[in-house]
Amino acid sequence: MNSVLHLAASPRGTASESRAIAATFLSSLEAPFEEYDLWDGTLPPFGPEAAAAKMAVFAGEQPTSAAWDAAIATFRRFDAADRYVFSVPMWNAGIPYILKQFIDVVSQPGLVFGFDPATGYRGLLRGKRAAVIYTSAVYGPDRGPAFGADFQAPYLEDWLRWAGVEDIRTIHFRPNLVTADADQARSLAHAQARDLAKGFLR
């Protein structure tokens, strides 16, 4: 059985559209999963000490610091799962800063990526699959630039592929606020979640 980790990037709890769709997806799996609420206070910072440790790894050294140990522990929790479910609201055309913080914490040399001066980066995550639920209040792909732009999905999916996760499945519910037909689109998103859950664990 493949293990599942849900990374929840919205702080809005039961009021969150992305979390609600993720709940439909996860319940449709009919399998155990781990919930990682990125807002629960356990995500470590990645400040000067951790950044220095990262650069030490690039220099071929072995860092020893509490900040580096915390980053390694966060990566191990992430890497222990075979299947990822991300629930991601749009914030200012991009992703919530807490999800960017998570990405910065786990994206370490020798863990998420390798690097060769001649050939560049290579992703080290193998055998993973991701489902991503995207929501936005105002932005929609069929709306003009006055309603915003999408730096949310391109950024997250580029990072996943860079890390080695090639199998990415998505659900989009947007816009969900300034629209006359939100209920219809919401129902469709939940239906897509139930359908996408089929075969996700295989």
C-alpha positions as CSV (number, residue, x, y, z in Angstrom):
1,M,0.0,0.0,0.0
2,N,1.4,3.4,-1.0
3,S,1.5,5.9,1.9
4,V,-0.2,9.3,1.4
5,L,0.7,12.7,2.8
6,H,-1.7,15.6,2.6
7,L,0.1,19.0,2.7
8,A,-2.5,21.6,3.5
9,A,-1.4,25.2,2.6
10,S,-4.5,27.1,3.6
11,P,-4.9,28.5,7.1
12,R,-8.7,28.8,6.8
13,G,-9.6,25.4,8.3
14,T,-13.1,24.3,7.5
15,A,-13.7,27.5,5.6
16,S,-11.1,26.6,3.0
17,E,-12.3,25.5,-0.4
18,S,-9.0,23.8,-1.2
19,R,-9.1,21.8,2.0
20,A,-12.7,20.8,1.4
21,I,-11.9,19.4,-2.1
22,A,-8.8,17.7,-0.6
23,A,-11.1,16.1,2.0
24,T,-13.3,14.7,-0.8
25,F,-10.3,13.4,-2.6
26,L,-8.8,11.8,0.5
27,S,-12.1,10.2,1.6
28,S,-12.5,8.7,-1.8
29,L,-9.1,6.9,-1.5
30,E,-10.5,4.8,1.3
31,A,-7.0,4.5,2.7
32,P,-5.1,5.9,5.6
33,F,-3.2,9.2,5.1
34,E,-1.1,11.6,7.1
35,E,-2.2,15.2,7.4
36,Y,0.5,17.8,7.4
37,D,-1.0,21.2,8.3
38,L,1.8,23.6,7.3
39,W,0.3,26.1,9.7
40,D,0.5,24.0,12.8
41,G,3.8,25.5,14.0
42,T,6.0,22.5,13.3
43,L,7.5,23.7,10.1
44,P,11.0,25.0,10.9
45,P,12.4,28.3,9.6
46,F,15.1,28.4,7.1
47,G,17.3,31.3,8.1
48,P,21.0,32.2,8.3
49,E,22.1,29.0,10.2
50,A,20.2,26.7,7.9
51,A,21.4,28.6,4.8
52,A,25.0,28.4,6.0
53,A,24.6,24.6,6.4
54,K,23.2,24.2,2.9
55,M,26.2,26.0,1.4
56,A,28.5,23.9,3.5
57,V,27.0,20.8,1.8
58,F,27.6,22.4,-1.6
59,A,31.3,22.8,-0.4
60,G,31.5,19.1,0.4
61,E,31.3,19.6,4.2
62,Q,29.1,17.9,6.7
63,P,27.1,20.5,8.6
64,T,26.1,20.0,12.2
65,S,23.5,22.4,13.5
66,A,20.0,22.2,15.0
67,A,18.6,24.1,12.0
68,W,20.0,21.6,9.5
69,D,18.8,18.7,11.6
70,A,15.3,20.2,11.6
71,A,15.4,20.6,7.8
72,I,16.5,17.0,7.4
73,A,13.7,15.8,9.7
74,T,11.1,17.7,7.6
75,F,12.5,16.2,4.4
76,R,12.3,12.7,5.9
77,R,8.7,13.2,6.8
78,F,8.0,14.3,3.2
79,D,10.1,11.6,1.6
80,A,8.5,8.8,3.7
81,A,5.3,9.2,1.6
82,D,4.8,7.7,-1.9
83,R,1.8,9.9,-2.8
84,Y,1.3,13.6,-2.2
85,V,-1.9,15.6,-2.0
86,F,-1.4,19.4,-2.0
87,S,-4.3,21.7,-1.2
88,V,-3.2,25.1,-2.5
89,P,-5.1,28.4,-2.5
90,M,-3.9,31.2,-4.6
91,W,-2.3,34.1,-2.7
92,N,-1.4,37.2,-4.7
93,A,-1.2,35.2,-8.0
94,G,1.2,32.7,-6.3
95,I,1.3,30.1,-3.5
96,P,1.0,30.9,0.2
97,Y,4.3,31.8,1.8
98,I,4.1,28.8,4.2
99,L,4.2,26.4,1.2
100,K,7.2,28.3,-0.2
101,Q,8.8,28.0,3.2
102,F,8.2,24.2,3.2
103,I,9.7,24.0,-0.3
104,D,12.8,26.0,0.8
105,V,13.2,23.8,3.9
106,V,13.1,20.4,2.1
107,S,14.9,21.4,-1.2
108,Q,18.4,20.4,-0.1
109,P,21.3,19.0,-2.0
110,G,21.6,15.3,-1.7
111,L,18.0,15.0,-0.6
112,V,15.5,16.6,-3.1
113,F,18.1,17.3,-5.8
114,G,21.6,16.6,-7.0
115,F,23.8,19.0,-8.9
116,D,26.6,18.5,-11.4
117,P,28.5,21.6,-12.7
118,A,28.5,20.1,-16.2
119,T,25.0,18.8,-16.4
120,G,23.0,20.9,-13.9
121,Y,20.3,19.8,-11.5
122,R,18.6,16.4,-11.3
123,G,15.6,15.5,-9.1
124,L,16.2,12.8,-6.5
125,L,12.6,11.9,-5.6
126,R,11.7,8.6,-7.2
127,G,8.4,6.7,-7.6
128,K,6.3,9.6,-6.3
129,R,2.9,10.8,-7.5
130,A,1.2,14.1,-6.7
131,A,-2.4,15.4,-6.8
132,V,-2.7,19.1,-6.5
133,I,-5.9,21.0,-5.7
134,Y,-5.8,24.6,-6.8
135,T,-8.3,27.3,-5.8
136,S,-8.5,31.0,-6.4
137,A,-11.1,33.6,-5.4
138,V,-10.8,36.0,-8.4
139,Y,-8.4,34.6,-11.0
140,G,-9.8,32.4,-13.7
141,P,-8.1,31.1,-16.9
142,D,-10.8,32.6,-19.1
143,R,-10.6,36.1,-17.4
144,G,-8.6,39.1,-18.5
145,P,-5.4,40.4,-16.8
146,A,-7.5,42.7,-14.6
147,F,-8.5,39.5,-12.7
148,G,-4.9,38.4,-12.0
149,A,-2.4,35.9,-13.4
150,D,-1.4,32.4,-12.6
151,F,2.1,32.0,-11.0
152,Q,0.6,29.4,-8.6
153,A,0.3,26.2,-10.7
154,P,3.4,26.9,-12.9
155,Y,5.6,27.4,-9.9
156,L,4.5,24.4,-7.9
157,E,4.5,22.0,-10.8
158,D,7.9,23.2,-12.0
159,W,9.3,22.5,-8.5
160,L,7.7,19.1,-8.4
161,R,9.2,18.1,-11.7
162,W,12.6,19.6,-10.7
163,A,12.5,17.4,-7.6
164,G,11.7,14.3,-9.7
165,V,7.9,14.0,-9.4
166,E,6.7,13.7,-13.0
167,D,3.3,12.2,-12.3
168,I,1.2,15.2,-11.4
169,R,-2.6,15.3,-11.4
170,T,-4.6,18.5,-10.9
171,I,-8.0,19.8,-9.9
172,H,-8.8,23.5,-10.4
173,F,-11.7,25.4,-8.8
174,R,-11.4,29.0,-9.9
175,P,-12.7,31.5,-9.5
176,N,-14.7,30.6,-6.4
177,L,-15.7,34.0,-5.0
178,V,-16.5,36.6,-7.7
179,T,-18.6,34.4,-9.9
180,A,-22.3,33.7,-10.4
181,D,-21.9,30.0,-10.9
182,A,-19.6,29.0,-8.0
183,D,-21.9,26.2,-6.8
184,Q,-21.8,24.5,-10.2
185,A,-18.0,24.8,-10.5
186,R,-17.6,23.6,-6.8
187,S,-19.7,20.5,-7.5
188,L,-17.6,19.8,-10.6
189,A,-14.4,20.2,-8.6
190,H,-15.6,17.7,-6.0
191,A,-16.7,15.3,-8.6
192,Q,-13.3,15.5,-10.3
193,A,-11.7,14.9,-6.9
194,R,-13.7,11.7,-6.5
195,D,-12.8,10.6,-10.0
196,L,-9.1,11.5,-9.7
197,A,-8.8,9.5,-6.5
198,K,-9.5,6.3,-8.5
199,G,-6.2,4.6,-9.3
200,F,-4.2,7.3,-7.4
201,L,-2.7,4.6,-5.1
202,R,-1.8,2.1,-7.8
